[in-house]
């Protein structure tokens, strides 16, 4: 087991954002974390990665508790959080170098890995521009590179493919698969069910702060498509009512 | 052809009045130009042609203003739409283009001020026998200024391809203009007092024989010298015109210089710091202090507080000389205090430090580097100067020690407060005057208490310095040593404590910025 989460709980004011979540992710798997908007995905992933302090529960990464022995756990973790800034006045190259050195890499290694990652993720042409000038998709790519640069054991990616073009997505997926084959582990969240079905071998569906289904992809789908199963669990489609005016066109 | 280019120039001038930002900029430039024009005509009407010192003053002022005007096109960056190179794609001969561009460049602020300068020369000599010489000299001088300005822009635009070089050129040109204007004002004041002007006359004689002063020195010289100077001025104009035409022809054909892009990229400041956590954080901080408008504004505003204090105290009747003891400690205090909310300025980007589990002290050290790098040399260099101006004997060690102490204590206190009591700050990318989306009551407390803490910790040394000042100068060196020692101690303590607080509270800091 590379990641073991037990009884994770977080309350914001009156709303219980995450209500007792348990997850185990085994080594070498690509674990998909899906759920509707506001289901608690980002909150859960932030607590797993040591960015948000949980009210209760434990997170163990590679046998170290993230909240009790953070330095060991965080060395094993590569993080791509959703909607958090980078130091965007740095250029892409400076940004990657910065992350690498913060994680303890030496100058030569940091530079070599920056080159390697930028080649794989097609970032080469943009490395000398400030990150502030990047598109959202480019920022996701440079963030992915930043998460990978210290070769962590566990990658936690929150919406890694949002706004990333299909070519770069395919390339990033190849990269993640190779990483998993070599013994790395990936936890990623996404709204894109097709993508999750394509990439992940294990999934968990989170709704309203609790996990409603979890296991291998085939177990969770139960013979249907993941999207159908997901919509079912998320409360089904509500019938479209009260929009009759939408079918009476104005001209 | 010529009228096409002139029309283009007029359209460009009109565009300077479009949009509030450009309008504001144009307003500033126009205001400065107007002030200069008024000053020049004022001086011209008050001119007494018979006085040798007046004539010397005129030569110096006209020469330095001419230099300022020639350099002035460089001050607005090098994006001039009327560089010769821009016309390279069109089938235009070099000769008419050179003429058209020179004429077009005479329209605008530079041309207007040049005309004012030439007219001022004529007005100054009106009613004397030298009037005709003044007309010819003024015209030659004006043409020379315009041509020289065009040549400078064309050469600079060809050579300065990297943005940083363009910045340097612009900055340097602004410096030259400022120095020239200051020199003109000084000369005017010296001549106005009219006491000892032999030095002014000496400078004028030298200037009168250089290309810079030739046309302005012509009126009022002896007959032989008049001809020599006018012919010299004519030669200057012809030479400039030939260079200009050759340059235009050259630029139409020569390839644009490319910025060399090597495979091995440099990382700027990051190449100069050690590859450690505190090293890269320091490099990142330096970049933000120099590039981010939120930090830059503070740096610009920094000298204002001491200046205001000096004015207030001067009005209150404090001996003016003693006021020189004020600026440096106040500047050091504010510079140290400035980073008391540094973490909030990172906004959510601070997650990178949390995810990498950066050592607290490394984070604090890195952030302390820019104010140290700026403040320590400033204090060390300026303390002797201000101490000398104050005229208080033996005050230098105290001024040095107290200022250093305030700076270092300030950085130490900021190290703790930015981790312990951050409050919402303007977001990255927003202007320095933008308010944060949420203003918190904690802001006032954090600002006030951190300031109070710095002053409080330094108060023993300041009190000792005060004794030295009013009572016994023996205390002054003691105050200096005490101040510096307090600073070093508080900086070390602040980084240690601030580091521990930062590491413990890191997720809460992130939570705080996420909420606003």
Interface residues (C-beta under 8 A of the other chain):
Chain A: X49 X50 X51 X52 X53 X70 X71 X74 X75 X77 X79 X81 X83 X84 X85 X86 X87 X88 X89 X90 X91 X93 X94 X97 X98 X99 X101 X102 X103 X104 X105 X106 X107 X110 X127 X128 X132 X146
Chain B: X265 X267 X268 X270 X275 X276 X277 X279 X280 X281 X284 X287 X288 X291 X292 X346 X347 X348 X349 X351 X352 X353 X354 X355 X356 X357 X358 X428 X429 X507 X508 X510 X511
